[in-house]
Amino acid sequence: MMEFFTKGGICMWPILLCSVVGLAIFLERFISFGRMHRRGLGLETRVTEKLKASNDKEAYEIASRSKSPIGRVLVKALEVKDQDRETIETVVVHATDEEVQDLSSYLQALATIGNVAPMLGLLGTVLGMIKAFMVIQEMGGKVNAAVLAGGIWEAMLTTAFGLAVALPIVVGHSYLLSRVDGYEARIQQGTVTFLKTISSLRTGG
């Protein structure tokens, strides 16, 4: 394997760097999402039950202790719950956007790596082909099939390596995006429940 890597040329090294960085980003986000997976489950129900029991302080403590995206949004919503509905909704939307942005950390970099890796592979192939044709020119047009074939397959190594790196990164990026969408949906569902409870309490329902 190392022999193939060294024959691929100088572009193999930045592609290798892309694979290392891409793997690091994916693992960091994957582990982070795994830790918060169970955090906040049913949190909005527990918070709203305390609100209905006129126990605002305990509702705030429950939300703040959860250390989850929905918990942080509810904390900010609870801080302005006595203001008008428009203000509460504005705070909730802003807090939700902040949480989604935090969840999406490094995902743009991962997408960029997924695009750059195959382009680096193509660049390596082009450089390898240039070298192969330079050899042909130096041979005065007396093409040696073995030399030509060897130069071409070595040049193609970078494209193969670039694609091998890019494909799992693209799949990983799509998977992480789906996780972010799931958390965003959970936050929105929780805040809707919270807002309905606030409205119900104000109308005496």
N, C-alpha and C positions, 0 to 999 in steps of 0.2 A: 504493500500500500504506500509506504514512504517513497518507494522508487517512482511510482506513478505521480505522487505529489511533486517531487522535485523536477520531474520531466515536464510538468505542466507550465513551468515558467513563473515569472515574478508575480503575475496576477493571482496566483494561487494563495499567496500570503494574505492579501486584503480580503479575499473570499473566506479564508479561514477565520480571520478576525471577525467578519460579519457573522459567521456561524457561532462563534463564542459569545459575542455581544447579544445576538438574537436569542440564544439559549438562556443567557443570564436574565434577560428581560422577561422571557416567558416564564421561567421558574419563579422569579420574584413576584410577578402578578398572580401566577397560579397558586403559590403558597399563601399570598395575601388574601386572595379570594376564598381559599379553603378555610382560613382562620375565621373569616367573618361570615361563613355560610350559614351557621346556626344562630349567629347573633341577630337579634332584632325580630326573630320569628314570633309573631303574635304580640309584638310590643305595642302596637297601636290599640289593641284590645285592652291590654292591661292599663295603659295610660288613660284611655277613655272611661274605663270603669272607675278609676280613681276620680276623674273629673266629675262623673255623674254622682259620686259620693261626696262631692265638694271637698275633696282632699287634694287640692292643687299642688301642695308641697311634695307629697309622696309621688304624684304623677311626674313631677319634674325630676325627682331623684331616680325614679325607675328609668326614665328616658336617658338621663345623663350617665347612669351606670352601665347601660347596654353597650356602649362603645361601638355602635354600629351606624351605618349611614342613615337609616331611618331614625335612629335615636338622636343623632345630632340635628337632624331636620326638625324633629318634634321639640327638641329643647329650644330651638330658636322660635318655633311657632308658639310654644308655651309662654315665652317671654313677652309676646305681644298679643296674647289671647284676649285681653280685655279691650283691645282697640277694634276699629271697624273691620269688617270682613275683607275689604279691598286691601288694607294694610297687611292683614294676616296672609292673604293669598300672595301678595308681593314678596313677603319674607319667605314664604314656603317655596315659591318658584326660584328665588335667588339661592336659597340654601340647597335646593335640589340640584340646581346647575353646578354649584360648587362641589357637591358630592360626586356627581357624574364626572366632572372634570378631574377630580382626584382619583376616581376609579380608573379613568382612562390614561393615567400617567404612563408615559413611555410607549403607549400603543402606536402613536404616530411614528416614533423612531423605529418600532418593529416593522411597521408597514414600509418605511423607507428602506430598511435593510432588505426586506423581501423583494423590493424593486431593484435595488442596486446590485445584489449578488449575481443575478443572471447577466446583467449588463457588464459587470466585471469579467464574467466568464466569456462573453462575446468579445470583449476587448482583448482578452488573452488569446482567443482563437485567431483574431485578426492579426495580432502581432506575431503569432506562431506561423501563420500562413505567409506573412511578409518575409519572415526568416527563411521559410522553405523555398520561396521563389527567388530569394537572393542567392541561395545555394545553387539553384538551377542556373541562374545567370552566371555565377562563378564557374560553373562546369561547362560554360560555353554552349549551352543548349543540348548537351549530351545528357539527356535525362536518364537518371538511374531510378528505375521504378521503386526499388527498395528504399533508397534515400528519400524519394518524394513521399512514399506511403508513410515512412517513419515520421517525417516532419509533420505530415497532416494529422496523424492520430495523436501525436503529442500536443498539437495545437488544439485539437478537439477536447482534450482533457479538461481544460478550464471551463468550457461550456457545460460539460457534464457535471463538473464539481459545483459550478454556480447554480445550476438547476437543482442539484441534489440538496444544496443549502436552502435555496429559495422556497421550494415546495413545502417543506414542513413549517417554515416560518410563516408562509401565507395561511396555511391551515391553522396554525397556532393563533395567528392574529384574528382570524375569523371566529375561532372558539372564544377567545378572550372578549371580543366585541359582543358576542352573544351573552356572555356572563354579565357584562356591563349593562346591556339592555334589560336583562332579568332583574338586576338590582334597581335599575331606574323604575321599572314597572312596579316593583315591590314598594319603593318609596312613594310613588304616586298613589298606589292603592291605600297605603297607610295614611297619607296626608288627606285623602278624600274622606276616609273614615273619621279622622280628627276634625275636619271642617264641618262635617255633618253633625258631629256631636256638639261642637260649639254652637252651631245654629240652633240645634234642638234645645240646648240649655237656655239660650237666650229667649227663645219663644215659649219656654216652659213646657216643651213637648216631651 
